């Protein structure tokens, strides 16, 4: 008897992501520069950006969930009276 596993039955962290960042952010300092994947929201042009959030993914490789939690944290920070 052969069992065929449906790919959707895998845990989310084992399913390939649909999109890897299509843009790059150039980060530089006195020692050199590097291009890191860039996920962005809003309408700001790169030359207008003054602040970024660096999110390192965890062991679950769930970029969608990490992006969602980062956006949620941003909304809380922006709406905070001490921001």
NUMIDREN-488994 format. One record per residue (C-alpha): residue in one letter; x, y, z. Coordinates in steps of 0.5 Angstrom, whole numbers. Each point is the difference from the previous one (the first is absolute). Example, Ala and Ser with C-alpha at 12.3 -4.5 7.8 and 13.67 -1.06 7.14 Angstrom:
REM NUMIDREN-488994
+---+-------+-------+-------+
! r !    px !    py !    pz !
+---+-------+-------+-------+
! A !    25 !    -9 !    16 !
! S !     2 !     7 !    -2 !
+---+-------+-------+-------+
This chain:
REM NUMIDREN-488994
+---+-------+-------+-------+
! r !    px !    py !    pz !
+---+-------+-------+-------+
! X !     0 !     0 !     0 !
! X !     3 !     7 !    -2 !
! X !    -2 !     6 !     3 !
! X !     0 !     7 !    -3 !
! X !     1 !     6 !     5 !
! X !    -3 !     6 !    -3 !
! X !     5 !     6 !     1 !
! X !    -5 !     4 !     3 !
! X !     0 !    -5 !     6 !
! X !     7 !     2 !     2 !
! X !     1 !     5 !     6 !
! X !     0 !     8 !    -3 !
! X !     7 !     0 !     2 !
! X !     2 !    -6 !    -5 !
! X !    -4 !     3 !    -6 !
! X !     5 !     5 !    -4 !
! X !    -2 !     7 !     0 !
! X !    -4 !     3 !    -6 !
! X !     5 !     6 !    -1 !
! X !     7 !     2 !     3 !
! X !     1 !     8 !     0 !
! X !     0 !     2 !    -7 !
! X !     4 !     6 !     2 !
! X !     6 !     2 !     4 !
! X !     3 !     5 !     5 !
! X !     7 !     2 !     0 !
! X !     3 !     1 !     7 !
! X !     6 !     3 !     1 !
! X !     6 !     2 !     5 !
! X !     7 !     1 !     0 !
! X !     2 !    -7 !    -1 !
! X !    -5 !    -1 !    -6 !
! X !    -7 !    -1 !    -3 !
! X !    -4 !    -6 !    -1 !
! X !    -7 !    -1 !    -3 !
! X !    -6 !    -3 !     4 !
! X !    -6 !    -2 !    -2 !
! X !    -6 !     5 !     1 !
! X !    -7 !     0 !     1 !
! X !    -3 !     6 !     0 !
! X !    -7 !     3 !     1 !
! X !    -3 !     7 !    -1 !
! X !     2 !     5 !    -5 !
! X !     7 !     3 !     2 !
! X !     5 !     0 !    -5 !
! X !     7 !    -3 !     2 !
! X !     3 !     7 !     0 !
! X !    -6 !     2 !     5 !
! X !     2 !    -6 !     5 !
! X !     3 !     3 !     7 !
! X !    -2 !    -6 !     4 !
! X !     0 !    -8 !    -1 !
! X !    -2 !    -6 !     4 !
! X !     5 !    -6 !    -1 !
! X !    -4 !    -6 !     1 !
! X !     4 !    -7 !     1 !
! X !    -4 !    -6 !    -1 !
! X !    -1 !    -6 !     5 !
! X !     1 !    -7 !    -1 !
! X !    -7 !     0 !    -3 !
! X !     1 !     3 !    -6 !
! X !    -6 !     3 !     0 !
! X !     1 !     7 !    -4 !
! X !    -7 !     2 !     0 !
! X !    -1 !    -1 !     7 !
! X !     6 !     4 !     2 !
! X !    -2 !     6 !    -5 !
! X !    -7 !     0 !     3 !
! X !     3 !     0 !     8 !
! X !     5 !     6 !    -3 !
! X !    -6 !     4 !    -3 !
! X !    -4 !    -1 !     6 !
! X !     6 !     2 !     5 !
! X !     0 !     6 !    -5 !
! X !    -7 !     2 !     1 !
! X !     1 !     0 !     7 !
! X !     6 !     4 !     0 !
! X !    -3 !     5 !    -4 !
! X !    -6 !     1 !     4 !
! X !     3 !     0 !     6 !
! X !     0 !     7 !     4 !
! X !     7 !    -1 !     2 !
! X !     2 !    -1 !    -8 !
+---+-------+-------+-------+
